[in-house]
Amino acid sequence: MTSSTDTEVRHEVVPFHADHVGSLLRPPALRGARAQRAAGEITAEQLTEVEDAAVRDVVRRQADLGLRVVTDGELRRHYWHEDFILSLGGIEVKEAFTRQFHTLDGEPVDVPLTRVKATAPVHLEHTVFADHLAFLQRAAQEQGAGQVPKLTMPSPNQVHNTFIPLDGTPAYGEGGPGTEADERLRADIAAAYAEQLRRLHTQGLRYAQLDDVSLTFFGDPKGAGLAQSRLPAFIDLFNAAIADRPADLKVATHLCRGNYRSSWAQTGGYEQIAERLFNDLGVDGYFLEFDDERSGSLDVLRFLPPGKRVVLGLVTTKVPALEDEDALVRRIEEAATFAPLEQLALSGQCGFSSTEEGNDLTEDEQWRKLELVVRVAERVWG
């Protein structure tokens, strides 16, 4: 399946000057239907009908705001990454565990997560989210606004880390990082992603985003000392997964510091990783968080090479208060002292609902944030 926007996006620079990370708050009707489905009160088909209506609505809202990019808000997912990972062949749940995040006030929050194990070599059993993309493409065409569908997925590093946490616990065969078993795991993950991207491109996808929490670990004080020895392997896995993608399939990544019900997991800027991130990672664009003091300095943009774009995540998605428009323009102007203005863009710092619980703001507040992104982008870039 292709859309009328396929030819256009080949000649555009993506990410767009006004963009967004992807996830959106789940509407109350959808959350209610999901609870009913879990209780066995409605069928899977009835839940899909509610999901379809919700996706159509958020596509329309994005078009009404004037966004060139459109996502389905990840409305059909439980978690931003686990739905994808558990859809890969050779993977099943090993155990549930919790990781400690922090509220904006610094209070600890236990986030439920899943660790997986291999039942066979990791592989692409079926095209993950193919049906999600097909519906998004149809919904975008119905709007007739020339929107470019973007599909968000976790990065290959996220799959790897679900097997082997950063503490190096063996989980694939008998080996941890650097062993032959770990190299097999990395190769299998990369091959699965390469095939996934090939199939999605055949389906008409021209803009993919692979979200990565692991890379920000090396900017955190806890992980900065490992950047020299461990970061190259993370970049190599990501590159192996996307190296053979078609030339007209643009790939961006979002580096996240954790986003669960407005809480966060990591701190630290990009200084430890920026030069390698911008010059060695083979993506077209980077969504980077710059919304608070945990984010570090904008001067890391000095490492940005020609031909790539950084989306400045200056509008927080964690709190409802709306940023000052003039202050955002000043921050973009500051960023432009380190990198060409044309290579910059604007978005929220993260998604609004990386998990189905969502962040602590209302849908109306969410849409006002995205409207602000569009308005500032028009003011800065025209």
C-alpha positions in Angstrom: 0.0 0.0 0.0 1.2 3.5 -0.8 -0.1 6.9 -0.2 -0.1 10.2 -2.0 2.5 11.5 0.4 5.1 8.8 -0.5 6.7 10.7 -3.3 6.5 14.0 -1.4 8.4 12.7 1.7 11.3 11.6 -0.4 12.1 15.2 -1.2 11.5 16.6 2.3 13.8 16.7 5.3 12.3 14.7 8.2 11.9 15.1 11.1 9.7 18.1 10.3 10.3 21.5 11.8 7.1 20.9 13.9 7.1 17.3 14.9 6.2 15.1 17.9 7.6 12.0 19.5 4.5 10.0 18.8 2.4 8.7 21.8 -0.8 10.4 22.8 -3.0 10.2 25.9 -5.6 7.3 25.7 -9.1 8.7 25.5 -11.4 7.7 28.4 -13.6 5.7 26.0 -10.6 3.6 24.9 -9.4 3.1 28.4 -12.9 1.9 29.4 -13.1 -0.5 26.5 -9.7 -1.9 27.3 -10.8 -2.6 30.9 -14.0 -4.2 29.6 -12.0 -6.4 27.3 -9.7 -7.5 30.1 -12.8 -8.4 32.1 -14.2 -10.4 29.2 -17.2 -8.0 28.8 -16.6 -7.2 25.2 -15.0 -9.0 22.3 -11.6 -8.3 20.7 -13.5 -7.0 17.6 -15.5 -4.6 19.7 -12.3 -3.2 21.3 -10.8 -2.8 17.8 -13.8 -0.7 16.8 -13.2 1.6 19.7 -9.5 1.8 18.9 -10.2 2.6 15.2 -12.5 5.5 16.2 -9.9 6.8 18.6 -7.1 6.7 16.0 -9.3 8.4 13.4 -10.0 11.2 16.0 -6.3 11.8 16.8 -5.3 11.8 13.2 -8.0 14.4 12.5 -6.7 16.5 15.5 -3.1 16.4 14.2 -4.3 17.5 10.8 -6.4 20.3 12.3 -3.3 21.6 14.1 -1.3 21.7 10.8 1.2 19.0 11.6 2.8 17.4 8.6 3.6 14.3 10.6 0.8 12.0 11.9 1.0 9.0 14.2 -1.7 6.8 15.7 -0.7 7.9 19.1 0.4 4.3 20.0 -3.2 4.1 21.1 -3.4 0.3 20.5 -0.4 -0.4 22.7 0.1 -1.3 26.4 3.7 -0.1 26.6 5.8 1.8 24.0 8.3 -1.1 23.6 6.9 -4.3 25.1 4.1 -4.8 22.5 6.8 -4.8 19.8 9.3 -6.9 21.6 6.8 -9.6 22.5 5.7 -9.8 18.9 9.1 -11.0 17.7 9.6 -14.6 17.1 11.7 -16.6 19.5 10.8 -14.4 22.5 8.6 -15.0 25.5 8.1 -13.5 28.9 10.7 -14.6 31.5 9.7 -12.6 34.5 8.1 -9.4 35.7 10.3 -6.9 37.6 10.3 -3.2 38.6 12.6 -0.4 38.0 12.7 2.7 40.1 11.8 6.0 38.5 11.4 9.3 40.2 8.5 11.9 40.3 9.3 15.5 39.4 9.6 16.0 43.1 12.2 13.3 43.5 9.9 10.7 45.1 10.6 7.0 44.0 8.2 5.3 41.7 8.3 1.5 40.9 7.6 0.9 37.3 6.4 -2.6 36.2 8.5 -4.0 33.4 9.1 -7.4 31.7 12.2 -9.3 31.1 12.2 -11.9 28.3 13.9 -15.1 27.4 14.6 -16.8 24.0 12.8 -20.0 23.0 14.5 -19.9 19.6 16.8 -17.5 17.7 15.1 -14.1 17.7 13.5 -13.5 14.3 10.7 -11.6 12.6 7.7 -14.0 12.6 5.3 -11.5 11.1 5.5 -7.8 10.3 5.0 -6.1 13.6 2.3 -3.3 13.6 1.6 -3.9 9.9 -2.2 -3.6 10.7 -1.6 -0.5 12.8 0.3 1.2 9.9 -2.3 0.2 7.3 -5.1 1.8 9.4 -3.0 4.9 10.0 -2.3 5.3 6.3 -6.0 5.0 5.5 -7.0 7.5 8.2 -4.4 10.0 7.0 -5.6 9.7 3.4 -9.2 10.3 4.6 -8.0 13.7 6.0 -6.5 14.7 2.6 -4.1 17.1 4.4 -0.9 15.6 2.9 0.2 14.2 6.3 3.1 11.8 6.4 2.5 8.7 8.6 5.2 7.9 11.1 5.5 4.6 12.8 7.2 4.4 16.1 9.0 1.4 17.4 11.6 0.6 20.1 15.2 0.6 19.0 17.1 -2.7 18.6 19.0 -1.8 21.7 15.7 -2.0 23.7 15.2 -5.5 22.5 18.7 -6.4 23.5 18.4 -4.8 26.9 15.2 -6.7 27.7 17.3 -9.8 27.5 20.5 -8.4 29.1 20.1 -5.5 31.4 22.9 -2.9 31.7 24.3 -4.8 34.7 25.4 -7.6 32.2 23.1 -10.4 33.5 23.4 -13.4 31.0 20.1 -14.1 29.3 20.8 -15.5 25.7 22.5 -18.8 25.8 25.1 -18.7 28.5 26.8 -15.4 27.6 26.7 -11.8 28.6 28.0 -8.8 26.7 31.0 -9.5 24.6 30.6 -13.2 24.4 29.8 -15.3 21.3 26.2 -15.9 22.5 25.7 -12.1 22.9 27.0 -11.5 19.4 24.5 -14.0 18.0 21.8 -12.2 19.9 22.8 -8.9 18.4 23.0 -10.3 14.9 19.6 -11.9 15.2 18.0 -8.7 16.4 19.6 -6.7 13.6 18.4 -9.1 11.0 14.9 -9.0 12.4 14.8 -5.2 12.2 16.2 -5.1 8.7 13.5 -7.4 7.5 10.8 -5.4 9.5 11.9 -2.2 7.9 12.0 -3.8 4.4 8.4 -5.0 4.8 7.1 -1.7 6.2 8.7 0.1 3.3 7.0 -2.2 0.9 3.8 -1.3 2.7 4.4 2.4 2.0 6.2 3.6 5.2 8.6 6.4 4.5 9.2 7.7 8.1 10.1 5.5 11.0 11.2 6.3 14.5 13.2 3.9 16.7 13.1 5.1 20.3 16.1 4.4 22.5 16.3 4.8 26.3 19.6 2.9 26.6 21.8 5.5 24.9 20.9 8.2 27.5 22.3 5.9 30.2 25.8 6.8 29.1 25.1 10.5 29.8 23.8 9.7 33.3 26.4 10.0 36.0 25.8 6.3 36.8 26.8 5.2 33.3 29.1 7.9 32.0 32.2 5.9 32.9 31.0 3.1 30.6 30.5 5.3 27.6 34.0 4.7 26.2 33.9 0.9 26.4 30.2 0.1 25.9 28.6 2.9 23.8 30.2 1.6 20.5 28.4 -1.7 20.7 25.0 0.0 21.2 25.7 2.2 18.1 26.9 -0.8 16.1 23.7 -2.8 16.8 21.5 0.1 15.9 23.4 0.7 12.7 23.4 -3.0 11.7 19.6 -2.9 12.0 19.1 0.1 9.7 22.1 -0.1 7.4 20.3 -1.7 4.5 17.0 0.3 4.6 15.8 1.8 1.3 17.2 5.2 0.6 13.8 6.9 0.8 12.9 5.4 4.2 13.9 8.1 6.7 14.7 6.9 10.2 14.8 9.1 13.4 15.5 8.1 17.0 14.2 9.5 20.2 16.6 9.4 23.2 14.4 9.2 26.3 15.3 9.5 30.0 12.2 7.6 31.1 8.6 8.5 30.8 6.0 6.8 33.0 3.1 8.7 34.5 5.2 11.9 34.4 8.1 10.3 36.2 11.7 9.9 34.9 14.5 7.3 35.2 17.8 9.0 34.3 19.5 12.4 34.4 22.5 13.9 32.7 23.2 15.7 29.4 24.5 14.5 26.0 28.1 15.6 26.4 29.5 12.1 26.9 27.8 10.7 23.8 27.0 13.6 21.4 30.0 13.4 19.1 29.5 9.7 18.5 25.8 10.0 18.5 25.7 12.6 15.7 28.5 11.3 13.6 28.5 7.5 14.0 24.8 6.7 14.4 23.3 6.4 10.9 19.9 8.0 11.4 18.5 11.0 9.7 17.2 12.8 12.8 17.3 12.9 16.6 14.6 13.8 19.1 16.4 15.0 22.1 15.1 16.1 25.5 16.0 19.7 26.4 13.1 20.7 28.7 14.7 20.9 32.1 18.0 21.1 34.0 18.4 17.3 33.8 18.9 17.7 30.0 22.3 19.4 29.9 23.5 22.1 27.6 22.5 22.9 24.0 26.2 23.3 23.1 26.4 19.6 22.3 24.7 20.6 19.0 28.2 21.8 17.9 28.9 18.1 16.9 25.9 17.9 14.5 27.2 17.2 11.0 25.5 18.4 7.8 22.5 16.5 6.5 21.0 15.6 9.8 18.3 17.3 12.0 17.9 17.6 15.7 14.4 18.0 17.1 14.6 20.1 20.2 12.3 18.6 22.9 11.7 22.0 24.6 8.0 21.5 25.4 7.6 19.2 28.3 5.0 16.5 28.1 5.1 15.7 31.9 3.3 18.7 33.3 0.2 20.7 32.0 1.7 24.2 32.3 2.1 25.7 28.9 5.5 27.1 28.0 6.0 30.7 27.1 6.2 31.2 23.3 8.9 33.9 23.4 11.0 31.8 25.7 10.9 28.9 23.3 11.9 31.1 20.4 14.9 32.3 22.5 15.9 28.7 23.2 15.8 27.9 19.6 17.9 30.9 18.8 20.4 29.8 21.4 20.5 26.3 19.8 21.1 28.0 16.4 24.4 29.4 17.7 25.7 25.9 17.8 24.1 24.3 14.8 22.4 25.7 11.6 18.8 26.8 12.2 17.6 24.7 9.2 19.0 21.6 10.9 16.8 22.2 14.0 13.2 21.5 14.7 10.8 21.5 17.7 8.7 18.9 19.5 7.6 17.8 22.9 10.4 16.4 25.0 8.8 12.9 24.9 5.5 11.3 24.2 2.4 12.0 26.2 1.7 8.4 27.0 4.6 6.0 26.7 2.4 3.6 28.6 -1.3 3.3 28.6 -1.6 5.1 31.9 -0.4 8.4 30.4 1.2 11.5 31.9 -0.4 13.8 34.4 -2.2 16.2 32.0 -5.5 16.3 30.2 -6.2 15.7 26.5 -7.0 19.4 26.1 -3.7 20.3 27.7 -1.9 17.8 25.4 -3.4 19.4 22.3 -2.5 22.9 23.4 1.1 21.7 23.8 1.1 20.4 20.2 -0.6 23.6 19.0 2.2 25.6 20.6 4.8 23.5 18.9 3.2 24.2 15.5 2.8 27.9 16.2 6.4 28.4 17.3 7.7 26.4 14.4 5.8 28.5 12.0 7.2 31.6 13.7 10.8 30.4 13.5 10.9 28.5 10.2 7.9 29.9 8.3 
